[in-house]
Amino acid sequence: MDNRFNKVFPSFDSLNSEFSPSSCLIDIFSSHFSFYLVFKHKDNNLEDCSNKLNNIAIISLLNHSHALTISDAGIKNNVATSITHIHVHDKPVIKTIHHATNVTSTEAELFAIRCDINQAVNLPGISKIVIIIDSIHAAKKIFDSVTYPFQSQLAAISEKLRKFFITNINNSIKFWKCPSCCDWPLFKAIDRDTKLLHQTPLFLSKLLWDFSKKSKCNDISHNWKMTFQVYDLKGQQFLELVDDDNNPIEPSYVKGGSWLKFIGYSNLLCAKATRAIVSHAPIEEYRLCFFLKEEFKCPCGIYPIESRHHILHKCRSSYHGLPSCPV
């Protein structure tokens, strides 16, 4: 096998002129783009979300100078599918589908946005571009000059937008978030296709740096979880942390981690949390291991043993400095 195609390739260009100080899009054209994050993932807001998106679509389709673009991306078996639909008044819908291998989800989402912008800015008479996506965080990276892993995509998008904004002072672009759980027909059709249309790569592909880093981190995390459980390294008294649905919280490096980010800012808090998790907190449950004949009731007087689970989930006493829990 020829390993020349398996090398890791960086996906950034630190000397690109698009990221020169004081010449970035956010420095020069800050009034030409905007983001709208008004929709939340709640059932009572989904109908309002669909109605709002319908109004946006109607306004865009009635105006000759507007381009309404809808895009989504999905990954299955390391193959990313990016789909975009561009709607313009009195014109057929422009549909594009692209596949890529060995890229992250953010890279695929940025590529879908790039396809939207590339085609929209080249349409005659277009001055307003409306992009509807479910990954508004990816769109924000377009205007972040320090996001090095995605600079190859960002540079291409930035160049197109710069020319678009310079052409006319009134040209603008708006990004609207459409939650994937929102049953809006135009986005639902694309979201369905990204999950169904997947290709099997026939040739070896280059590995981008961020994809290789993600794959390595996933392997390390998976191996650690397996070792931690199989060899019972956590011990019998390890406190299992759970989420709001009572599911165990697994270690993660995404967005600062699953729970460590909430205590990492304070050494004292981190030390106390560690003692509680490994059952070395100064409570009666810990004293029970050494003084078997003493009494270990919780100060609330209800539970026979002052345990961690009782303190965190059931105790109604203010002695522990926690909010009182209802019965």
C-alpha positions as CSV (number, residue, x, y, z in Angstrom):
1,M,0.0,0.0,0.0
2,D,1.3,3.5,-0.9
3,N,1.3,5.4,2.4
4,R,1.9,8.8,0.7
5,F,-1.8,9.4,0.8
6,N,-2.1,8.6,4.5
7,K,0.0,11.5,5.7
8,V,-1.4,14.2,7.9
9,F,-2.0,17.5,6.1
10,P,-2.5,20.8,7.9
11,S,-5.7,22.7,7.0
12,F,-4.5,26.2,7.8
13,D,-2.4,28.9,6.3
14,S,-1.0,31.3,8.9
15,L,0.2,33.8,6.3
16,N,-3.0,34.1,4.4
17,S,-3.8,37.8,3.7
18,E,-7.5,37.3,4.7
19,F,-6.3,37.0,8.4
20,S,-4.0,40.0,8.4
21,P,-4.4,42.2,11.5
22,S,-7.1,45.0,11.0
23,S,-8.1,43.6,7.6
24,C,-10.4,40.8,8.8
25,L,-14.0,40.8,7.8
26,I,-15.1,41.4,11.4
27,D,-12.9,44.6,11.5
28,I,-14.1,46.1,8.2
29,F,-17.6,44.7,7.5
30,S,-19.0,44.1,11.0
31,S,-22.4,45.7,10.0
32,H,-22.8,43.5,6.9
33,F,-23.4,40.2,8.7
34,S,-25.6,39.0,11.6
35,F,-26.7,35.9,13.5
36,Y,-30.1,35.0,14.9
37,L,-30.2,32.5,17.8
38,V,-33.8,33.0,18.9
39,F,-34.9,29.4,18.7
40,K,-34.6,26.9,21.5
41,H,-34.9,23.1,21.6
42,K,-38.3,23.1,23.4
43,D,-41.5,21.7,22.2
44,N,-43.5,24.8,22.8
45,N,-41.1,26.8,20.6
46,L,-41.0,24.5,17.6
47,E,-44.2,25.8,16.1
48,D,-43.0,29.4,16.5
49,C,-39.8,28.3,14.9
50,S,-41.5,26.9,11.8
51,N,-43.7,30.0,11.5
52,K,-40.8,32.3,11.8
53,L,-38.8,30.4,9.1
54,N,-41.9,30.4,6.9
55,N,-42.0,34.2,7.1
56,I,-38.3,34.5,6.3
57,A,-38.7,32.2,3.3
58,I,-41.7,34.1,2.0
59,I,-40.0,37.5,2.3
60,S,-36.9,36.2,0.6
61,L,-38.8,34.5,-2.3
62,L,-40.8,37.6,-3.0
63,N,-37.8,39.7,-3.4
64,H,-35.7,39.6,-6.6
65,S,-32.5,40.6,-4.8
66,H,-32.7,38.0,-2.0
67,A,-31.1,34.5,-2.1
68,L,-32.5,32.0,0.4
69,T,-30.0,29.2,1.1
70,I,-30.5,26.1,3.2
71,S,-27.7,23.7,4.0
72,D,-26.9,20.8,6.2
73,A,-24.1,18.2,6.6
74,G,-23.9,14.7,8.1
75,I,-21.1,12.1,8.6
76,K,-21.4,8.4,8.5
77,N,-18.4,6.0,8.4
78,N,-16.0,8.9,8.1
79,V,-17.8,10.1,4.9
80,A,-19.3,13.6,5.1
81,T,-22.3,14.6,3.0
82,S,-22.9,18.3,2.5
83,I,-26.1,19.4,0.8
84,T,-27.3,22.9,-0.1
85,H,-30.4,24.3,-1.7
86,I,-30.6,27.8,-3.0
87,H,-34.0,29.4,-3.6
88,V,-34.3,32.6,-5.7
89,H,-37.4,34.4,-6.9
90,D,-38.9,32.9,-10.1
91,K,-35.9,30.6,-10.6
92,P,-35.4,26.8,-10.2
93,V,-34.0,25.6,-7.0
94,I,-30.2,25.1,-7.2
95,K,-29.2,21.9,-5.5
96,T,-25.7,20.7,-4.7
97,I,-24.3,17.6,-3.1
98,H,-20.7,17.1,-2.0
99,H,-19.0,14.2,-0.3
100,A,-15.7,14.2,1.6
101,T,-13.8,11.7,3.6
102,N,-11.8,12.1,6.8
103,V,-13.1,15.4,7.9
104,T,-14.8,16.6,11.1
105,S,-18.5,17.6,11.3
106,T,-17.5,21.3,11.7
107,E,-15.4,21.0,8.5
108,A,-18.3,19.5,6.6
109,E,-20.7,22.2,7.9
110,L,-18.3,24.9,6.9
111,F,-18.0,23.4,3.4
112,A,-21.7,23.4,3.0
113,I,-21.8,27.1,4.0
114,R,-19.0,27.7,1.5
115,C,-21.0,26.2,-1.3
116,D,-24.0,28.3,-0.4
117,I,-22.0,31.5,-0.5
118,N,-20.0,30.6,-3.6
119,Q,-23.1,30.2,-5.6
120,A,-25.2,32.9,-4.0
121,V,-22.7,35.7,-4.6
122,N,-22.4,34.8,-8.2
123,L,-26.1,35.1,-8.9
124,P,-26.9,38.3,-10.8
125,G,-28.7,41.1,-8.8
126,I,-28.4,39.4,-5.4
127,S,-27.7,41.9,-2.5
128,K,-29.1,39.9,0.5
129,I,-28.2,36.4,1.3
130,V,-30.1,34.4,4.0
131,I,-28.5,31.2,5.1
132,I,-30.5,28.8,7.3
133,I,-28.5,26.1,9.1
134,D,-28.6,24.1,12.3
135,S,-25.0,24.7,13.1
136,I,-24.7,28.4,13.8
137,H,-21.5,27.8,15.8
138,A,-19.8,26.8,12.5
139,A,-21.0,29.9,10.8
140,K,-19.5,32.1,13.5
141,K,-16.1,30.6,12.9
142,I,-16.1,32.4,9.5
143,F,-15.4,35.6,11.3
144,D,-12.9,34.2,13.8
145,S,-9.4,34.7,12.6
146,V,-7.8,32.5,15.3
147,T,-9.7,29.3,14.4
148,Y,-6.5,27.8,12.8
149,P,-7.7,24.2,12.1
150,F,-10.4,25.5,9.6
151,Q,-8.5,28.4,8.0
152,S,-8.4,26.7,4.5
153,Q,-12.2,26.8,4.4
154,L,-12.5,30.2,6.2
155,A,-10.0,31.9,3.8
156,A,-12.1,30.8,0.8
157,I,-15.3,32.0,2.4
158,S,-13.8,35.2,3.6
159,E,-12.5,36.1,0.1
160,K,-15.9,35.6,-1.5
161,L,-17.7,37.6,1.2
162,R,-15.1,40.4,1.0
163,K,-15.8,40.8,-2.7
164,F,-19.5,40.7,-2.2
165,F,-19.5,43.4,0.5
166,I,-17.1,45.6,-1.5
167,T,-19.4,45.4,-4.6
168,N,-22.2,47.3,-2.8
169,I,-22.3,48.9,0.6
170,N,-25.8,47.6,1.1
171,N,-24.9,43.9,0.5
172,S,-25.4,41.7,3.5
173,I,-25.7,38.2,4.8
174,K,-27.8,36.8,7.6
175,F,-27.5,33.4,9.4
176,W,-30.6,31.9,10.9
177,K,-30.5,28.8,13.1
178,C,-33.0,26.0,12.4
179,P,-32.9,23.3,15.1
180,S,-32.7,19.8,13.6
181,C,-35.7,18.9,15.7
182,C,-37.8,21.6,14.0
183,D,-40.3,20.1,11.5
184,W,-39.7,22.8,8.9
185,P,-40.3,21.2,5.5
186,L,-37.5,23.0,3.5
187,F,-34.8,22.0,6.1
188,K,-36.3,18.6,6.9
189,A,-35.9,17.5,3.3
190,I,-32.2,18.4,3.4
191,D,-31.6,16.9,6.8
192,R,-33.2,13.6,5.6
193,D,-31.0,13.5,2.6
194,T,-27.8,14.0,4.6
195,K,-28.7,11.0,6.7
196,L,-29.6,8.8,3.7
197,L,-27.1,9.8,0.9
198,H,-23.8,8.3,1.9
199,Q,-21.0,7.1,-0.3
200,T,-18.3,4.5,0.1
201,P,-14.9,5.9,-0.6
202,L,-13.1,4.0,-3.4
203,F,-9.6,5.6,-3.0
204,L,-7.3,6.5,-0.1
205,S,-7.8,10.0,1.2
206,K,-5.6,12.6,2.9
207,L,-6.1,13.1,6.6
208,L,-6.5,16.6,7.8
209,W,-4.9,17.6,11.1
210,D,-8.1,18.3,13.0
211,F,-9.6,15.0,11.8
212,S,-6.5,13.0,12.9
213,K,-6.5,14.8,16.3
214,K,-10.2,14.0,16.8
215,S,-9.7,10.3,15.8
216,K,-6.8,10.0,18.2
217,C,-8.7,11.6,21.1
218,N,-11.6,9.3,20.5
219,D,-9.4,6.3,20.6
220,I,-7.8,7.4,23.8
221,S,-11.1,8.1,25.4
222,H,-12.6,4.8,24.3
223,N,-9.6,2.8,25.6
224,W,-9.6,4.6,28.9
225,K,-13.3,3.9,29.4
226,M,-12.8,0.2,28.6
227,T,-9.8,-0.1,30.9
228,F,-11.5,1.8,33.7
229,Q,-14.5,-0.5,33.7
230,V,-12.9,-3.9,32.8
231,Y,-10.2,-3.8,35.5
232,D,-12.4,-2.0,38.0
233,L,-9.8,0.7,38.6
234,K,-12.4,3.0,40.0
235,G,-12.9,1.0,43.2
236,Q,-16.1,0.1,45.0
237,Q,-16.7,3.6,46.4
238,F,-16.3,5.6,43.2
239,L,-19.2,8.1,42.9
240,E,-21.0,7.6,39.6
241,L,-22.0,11.0,38.2
242,V,-25.2,11.1,36.3
243,D,-27.0,13.7,34.1
244,D,-30.6,15.0,34.3
245,D,-31.9,11.8,32.8
246,N,-30.0,9.7,35.3
247,N,-27.5,8.4,32.7
248,P,-23.8,8.1,33.6
249,I,-21.7,11.1,32.5
250,E,-18.9,9.8,30.4
251,P,-15.5,11.6,30.0
252,S,-15.3,13.9,27.0
253,Y,-12.9,16.4,25.6
254,V,-15.6,18.3,23.6
255,K,-16.4,21.8,24.7
256,G,-14.1,21.7,27.8
257,G,-15.3,18.3,29.0
258,S,-18.5,17.0,30.5
259,W,-18.2,18.2,34.1
260,L,-14.6,19.0,34.9
261,K,-14.9,22.5,33.4
262,F,-17.3,23.4,36.2
263,I,-14.8,22.8,38.9
264,G,-11.5,23.3,37.2
265,Y,-11.4,27.0,37.8
266,S,-10.8,26.5,41.5
267,N,-8.1,24.3,43.1
268,L,-10.1,24.2,46.3
269,L,-13.3,23.2,44.7
270,C,-11.5,20.6,42.5
271,A,-9.9,19.1,45.6
272,K,-13.3,18.9,47.4
273,A,-15.0,17.4,44.4
274,T,-12.2,14.8,44.1
275,R,-12.6,13.8,47.7
276,A,-16.3,13.4,47.3
277,I,-16.0,11.3,44.2
278,V,-13.5,8.8,45.6
279,S,-15.3,8.7,49.0
280,H,-12.8,10.6,51.1
281,A,-15.1,13.5,52.0
282,P,-15.3,14.3,55.7
283,I,-18.8,13.0,56.3
284,E,-20.2,10.1,58.3
285,E,-20.1,7.7,55.4
286,Y,-16.3,7.9,55.4
287,R,-16.0,7.7,59.2
288,L,-18.0,4.5,59.1
289,C,-15.0,2.7,57.6
290,F,-12.9,3.4,60.7
291,F,-15.3,3.8,63.7
292,L,-17.9,1.1,63.4
293,K,-19.5,1.6,66.8
294,E,-20.3,5.3,66.4
295,E,-23.5,6.8,65.2
296,F,-23.5,8.0,61.6
297,K,-26.9,9.7,61.1
298,C,-27.3,12.7,58.9
299,P,-27.9,16.0,60.8
300,C,-31.4,16.2,59.1
301,G,-32.4,13.2,61.3
302,I,-34.1,11.3,58.6
303,Y,-31.4,9.1,57.0
304,P,-29.5,6.6,59.1
305,I,-26.2,7.3,57.3
306,E,-24.9,10.6,56.1
307,S,-24.0,9.4,52.6
308,R,-23.0,11.3,49.5
309,H,-26.1,10.2,47.6
310,H,-28.3,11.3,50.4
311,I,-26.6,14.7,50.7
312,L,-26.7,15.4,47.0
313,H,-30.2,14.1,46.2
314,K,-32.4,13.8,49.2
315,C,-31.2,15.8,52.2
316,R,-33.5,18.6,53.3
317,S,-31.2,20.1,55.8
318,S,-29.3,23.4,55.3
319,Y,-26.4,22.0,57.3
320,H,-24.5,20.9,54.1
321,G,-24.8,24.3,52.5
322,L,-27.0,22.9,49.6
323,P,-30.4,24.1,48.6
324,S,-33.2,22.3,50.4
325,C,-34.7,19.4,48.4
326,P,-38.4,18.8,48.3
327,V,-39.6,15.5,49.8
